[in-house]
């Protein structure tokens, strides 16, 4: 049973790989988070949120 499951998973990976190669739809590798870290870009990275306590009187 385990052997059949392994064959099924390997066949599924092979089918997906073949379809990707046939259609030439590979993901772009033009962007990596490392590039932004090295270049010092800080656009949209506001991780600090300031909260105020409000007292009800």
Biotite code that builds the C-alpha atoms (Angstrom):
import biotite.structure as struc

atoms = struc.array([
    struc.Atom([0.000, 0.000, 0.000], chain_id="A", res_id=1, res_name="UNK", atom_name="CA", element="C"),
    struc.Atom([2.811, 2.405, 0.868], chain_id="A", res_id=2, res_name="UNK", atom_name="CA", element="C"),
    struc.Atom([4.551, 1.539, -2.377], chain_id="A", res_id=3, res_name="UNK", atom_name="CA", element="C"),
    struc.Atom([1.442, 2.417, -4.412], chain_id="A", res_id=4, res_name="UNK", atom_name="CA", element="C"),
    struc.Atom([1.092, 5.728, -2.571], chain_id="A", res_id=5, res_name="UNK", atom_name="CA", element="C"),
    struc.Atom([4.731, 6.570, -3.342], chain_id="A", res_id=6, res_name="UNK", atom_name="CA", element="C"),
    struc.Atom([4.243, 5.721, -7.025], chain_id="A", res_id=7, res_name="UNK", atom_name="CA", element="C"),
    struc.Atom([1.102, 7.890, -7.109], chain_id="A", res_id=8, res_name="UNK", atom_name="CA", element="C"),
    struc.Atom([2.897, 10.904, -5.582], chain_id="A", res_id=9, res_name="UNK", atom_name="CA", element="C"),
    struc.Atom([5.874, 10.553, -7.933], chain_id="A", res_id=10, res_name="UNK", atom_name="CA", element="C"),
    struc.Atom([3.572, 10.256, -10.946], chain_id="A", res_id=11, res_name="UNK", atom_name="CA", element="C"),
    struc.Atom([1.669, 13.350, -9.856], chain_id="A", res_id=12, res_name="UNK", atom_name="CA", element="C"),
    struc.Atom([4.893, 15.351, -9.514], chain_id="A", res_id=13, res_name="UNK", atom_name="CA", element="C"),
    struc.Atom([6.057, 14.114, -12.927], chain_id="A", res_id=14, res_name="UNK", atom_name="CA", element="C"),
    struc.Atom([2.761, 15.094, -14.593], chain_id="A", res_id=15, res_name="UNK", atom_name="CA", element="C"),
    struc.Atom([2.811, 18.598, -13.093], chain_id="A", res_id=16, res_name="UNK", atom_name="CA", element="C"),
    struc.Atom([6.445, 19.068, -14.124], chain_id="A", res_id=17, res_name="UNK", atom_name="CA", element="C"),
    struc.Atom([5.787, 17.898, -17.682], chain_id="A", res_id=18, res_name="UNK", atom_name="CA", element="C"),
    struc.Atom([2.782, 20.208, -18.049], chain_id="A", res_id=19, res_name="UNK", atom_name="CA", element="C"),
    struc.Atom([4.782, 23.150, -16.726], chain_id="A", res_id=20, res_name="UNK", atom_name="CA", element="C"),
    struc.Atom([7.627, 22.477, -19.159], chain_id="A", res_id=21, res_name="UNK", atom_name="CA", element="C"),
    struc.Atom([5.221, 21.981, -22.060], chain_id="A", res_id=22, res_name="UNK", atom_name="CA", element="C"),
    struc.Atom([3.389, 25.268, -21.464], chain_id="A", res_id=23, res_name="UNK", atom_name="CA", element="C"),
    struc.Atom([6.597, 27.142, -20.523], chain_id="A", res_id=24, res_name="UNK", atom_name="CA", element="C"),
    struc.Atom([4.919, 28.716, -17.515], chain_id="A", res_id=25, res_name="UNK", atom_name="CA", element="C"),
    struc.Atom([7.765, 28.981, -15.066], chain_id="A", res_id=26, res_name="UNK", atom_name="CA", element="C"),
    struc.Atom([7.576, 31.401, -12.152], chain_id="A", res_id=27, res_name="UNK", atom_name="CA", element="C"),
    struc.Atom([9.577, 34.596, -12.494], chain_id="A", res_id=28, res_name="UNK", atom_name="CA", element="C"),
    struc.Atom([12.728, 34.828, -10.408], chain_id="A", res_id=29, res_name="UNK", atom_name="CA", element="C"),
    struc.Atom([13.328, 38.553, -10.943], chain_id="A", res_id=30, res_name="UNK", atom_name="CA", element="C"),
    struc.Atom([12.360, 39.446, -7.365], chain_id="A", res_id=31, res_name="UNK", atom_name="CA", element="C"),
    struc.Atom([13.758, 38.223, -4.108], chain_id="A", res_id=32, res_name="UNK", atom_name="CA", element="C"),
    struc.Atom([13.161, 39.757, -0.669], chain_id="A", res_id=33, res_name="UNK", atom_name="CA", element="C"),
    struc.Atom([16.938, 39.838, -0.238], chain_id="A", res_id=34, res_name="UNK", atom_name="CA", element="C"),
    struc.Atom([17.175, 42.473, -3.017], chain_id="A", res_id=35, res_name="UNK", atom_name="CA", element="C"),
    struc.Atom([14.948, 44.888, -1.072], chain_id="A", res_id=36, res_name="UNK", atom_name="CA", element="C"),
    struc.Atom([16.831, 44.281, 2.157], chain_id="A", res_id=37, res_name="UNK", atom_name="CA", element="C"),
    struc.Atom([20.194, 44.997, 0.535], chain_id="A", res_id=38, res_name="UNK", atom_name="CA", element="C"),
    struc.Atom([18.985, 48.082, -1.337], chain_id="A", res_id=39, res_name="UNK", atom_name="CA", element="C"),
    struc.Atom([17.384, 49.492, 1.827], chain_id="A", res_id=40, res_name="UNK", atom_name="CA", element="C"),
    struc.Atom([13.850, 49.881, 0.491], chain_id="A", res_id=41, res_name="UNK", atom_name="CA", element="C"),
    struc.Atom([11.305, 50.460, 3.229], chain_id="A", res_id=42, res_name="UNK", atom_name="CA", element="C"),
    struc.Atom([8.162, 51.078, 1.204], chain_id="A", res_id=43, res_name="UNK", atom_name="CA", element="C"),
    struc.Atom([5.097, 49.599, 2.853], chain_id="A", res_id=44, res_name="UNK", atom_name="CA", element="C"),
    struc.Atom([6.882, 48.076, 5.807], chain_id="A", res_id=45, res_name="UNK", atom_name="CA", element="C"),
    struc.Atom([5.312, 49.979, 8.686], chain_id="A", res_id=46, res_name="UNK", atom_name="CA", element="C"),
    struc.Atom([5.322, 47.253, 11.316], chain_id="A", res_id=47, res_name="UNK", atom_name="CA", element="C"),
    struc.Atom([5.050, 49.596, 14.268], chain_id="A", res_id=48, res_name="UNK", atom_name="CA", element="C"),
    struc.Atom([1.472, 50.474, 15.105], chain_id="A", res_id=49, res_name="UNK", atom_name="CA", element="C"),
    struc.Atom([0.886, 52.998, 17.838], chain_id="A", res_id=50, res_name="UNK", atom_name="CA", element="C"),
    struc.Atom([-2.180, 52.524, 20.003], chain_id="A", res_id=51, res_name="UNK", atom_name="CA", element="C"),
    struc.Atom([-3.780, 54.994, 22.388], chain_id="A", res_id=52, res_name="UNK", atom_name="CA", element="C"),
    struc.Atom([-5.628, 54.038, 25.508], chain_id="A", res_id=53, res_name="UNK", atom_name="CA", element="C"),
    struc.Atom([-8.891, 55.880, 25.869], chain_id="A", res_id=54, res_name="UNK", atom_name="CA", element="C"),
    struc.Atom([-10.529, 56.224, 29.239], chain_id="A", res_id=55, res_name="UNK", atom_name="CA", element="C"),
    struc.Atom([-14.306, 56.332, 29.501], chain_id="A", res_id=56, res_name="UNK", atom_name="CA", element="C"),
    struc.Atom([-15.486, 58.833, 32.115], chain_id="A", res_id=57, res_name="UNK", atom_name="CA", element="C"),
])
